[in-house]
Amino acid sequence: MVKTHSELDRALSGDTRALARLLSLVEDGSPRAREVIKDLLPRTGHARIIGLTGAPGVGKSTMTAALVGAFRAAGRRIAVLAVDPTSPFTGGALLGDRIRMQEHATDEAVFIRSMASRGHLGGLAAATPQAIRVLDAAGFELIIIETVGVGQAEVAIASLADTVAVLLAPGMGDAIQAAKAGILEVADLFIVNKADKPDAQQVVRDLRNMLALGANYKGWKPPIITTTATTGEGLAEVVTQLDAHRDWLTASGELTRRRHARAREEITALAYAALRDRVRASGVDELAARVADGTLDPFQAAEDILARGTD
Amino acid sequence: MVKTHSELDRALSGDTRALARLLSLVEDGSPRAREVIKDLLPRTGHARIIGLTGAPGVGKSTMTAALVGAFRAAGRRIAVLAVDPTSPFTGGALLGDRIRMQEHATDEAVFIRSMASRGHLGGLAAATPQAIRVLDAAGFELIIIETVGVGQAEVAIASLADTVAVLLAPGMGDAIQAAKAGILEVADLFIVNKADKPDAQQVVRDLRNMLALGANYKGWKPPIITTTATTGEGLAEVVTQLDAHRDWLTASGELTRRRHARAREEITALAYAALRDRVRASGVDELAARVADGTLDPFQAAEDILARGTD
């Protein structure tokens, strides 16, 4: 454990390699990972977590790079978690992101991490909160969670953030697609990128109409910002609105409410995972045989499993 | 409880209305339902359970009616559970089934019950095994579970049966669709209905090719039977093959294996449902607040929920 602690200290004090190793450790959810999380828990709760999601092709990675630049210019330490819920491996898209982010690669105050599902269904949902805790404890003031695609998994991961920004662009990942995916409900900010393209204003109009139809704002009306990420046009407004949302979150008590809701979801997911382990590890076969024979009722058998420990 | 017991006796001794009430009771999964299941458990384990599934339009209800007729002619008591996993209400299709089944409506040895999901996600998966137990205890020698549609839910419900028959027809619910839905793997018997239509033999060929590609038989090779349910053509062969499969199940030990696997799945599903109730009932909010504050680690919080009772 001494070794782990010095590793932990190195990771938290800015050693990028040690931090990468620590992230690999906590992502696997092992008992040792759990010890580490417990140890660094008192240092967490300070980072701002921004989710950035949108369909492929909307310019998400260019926007992330531009945001990193803007926040760095303001002197803040920033981490990016690029999460791909659909890919079992860290594939081309994320590798591409990392290459495009190379302008920040030598900057010690910027840390970039790609996460993919590695074949674990629901694995990212469990691993991402732990990765956020590590980056938070390591003193990154901003953590951007970038998700590829628009779908249920993306909505779930977006909901790990304090502020969710949804990126749209004319011709791809339009407002109707976003509405179908249920992403309009979780968005705090809409960014219509590629504003130089002819149909950009149409996307803004579609979005405005759809928001007028379904919205039930609780004190914060999601702004729609038009940008051209490649030139930096509109970026200052994105930063201004992200800061405004943060101020509103704090002042309204919504930040606390969101963090509690997130913790609630995380606990529930972990309880289900623990139950799954128990079912695997315990003698369900013997209970199943008795239920099949009619000598034990299935409800009692289920209670028996819940009452058991894993060991 | 005396009233319940006399109700139970009436239901199990052939009173159709009492049986219908008993089914409504057990389907809701209440504590009283659990008591009833426990009481009738020793009387179960005798019924043959046949699953019949296929896409809409393949002639499933006509086939069910024809099978009921064939088994009734052999003097057996038979029950039909018509399950619609996609519909929240007992809708048009099932009502239609019941009307077409009216030729058996006055026959005391035939019992027909429609089940729909009633908006409960996963509710049918929990309720159907209980309905089967009631019908089994009530002395029905054969229980046909008829599911509407071909999809994951249908595969799940089909897997409640000892023998799964998949119905196909030219032009609708073809072999490729069935393969995509993963239904080829669970089928013990293929019935290509509407054999009088020109493309019927093509469906048989497609099916044969696909089975040759993917199959890994453990002692039973699923036969392909062509029928015309409206005229009764091929029906005797269906009954013969269903009986042959039953004999094989018993002789090979596969029946026991399947029933154990089913019990295992049922117990697991009930354990998850019980955990969900605990999460709802218990003070997760208070645990979530502590996790969000960083004073409790989420893994410990999850263990705490598992360790709690529901009351």
Interface residues (C-beta under 8 A of the other chain):
Chain A: R34 I37 K38 L41 P42 R43 T44 G45 P129 T256 R259 H260 A261 R262 A263 R264 E266 I267 T268 L270 A271 Y272 A273 A274 L275 R278 V279 V284 D285 L287 A288 A289 V291 A292 D293 G294 T295 D297 P298 F299 Q300 A301 A302 E303 I305 L306
Chain B: R34 I37 K38 L41 P42 R43 T44 G45 P129 T256 R259 H260 A261 R262 A263 R264 E266 I267 T268 L270 A271 Y272 A273 A274 L275 R278 V279 V284 D285 L287 A288 A289 V291 A292 D293 G294 T295 D297 P298 F299 Q300 A301 A302 E303 I305 L306
